[in-house]
């Protein structure tokens, strides 16, 4: 009898502990949802709205990632070049030099770790398929000049990640008023396609 009572008491204690943990988890989830809603609201307000929209035009960058980058980097105009920004985020290789010998190692991982983590996660998306309905829909709402820049840099990325035989196809940018973006490569932007039917992009200016 005493053994059975002890077993029941232990089971009751375990149930109490489990219930307490589940309540704590529910409370934390509610808090997390509140924070996510606040971040989503801030992303649509000044001074974040425009920067978030531009960053979300990149593959692998969503609203949360864009907000992390904007808050961690601050005013990007203070960086005179891309290497300066990379150094600030710890994305440049470490260096060990002695005399005439120069040895490069792994990245320094100095600076903003959260921004570096977001960029690393976004980089993984660059190796995946080009299919992205959300991205194409987002481009529809961006200025033509922004989309032209994105497409101009896309071919080099595809050449690095595509391991299959594909052919280059022109992707024409057009707008309702017929205006063309300032594109040094002309009105046709060449993009490599991997079994993807890309509709012509009509972007509102």
Order of alpha helices (4+ residues) and beta strands (2+ residues): alpha-alpha-alpha-alpha-beta-beta-alpha-alpha-alpha-beta-beta-beta
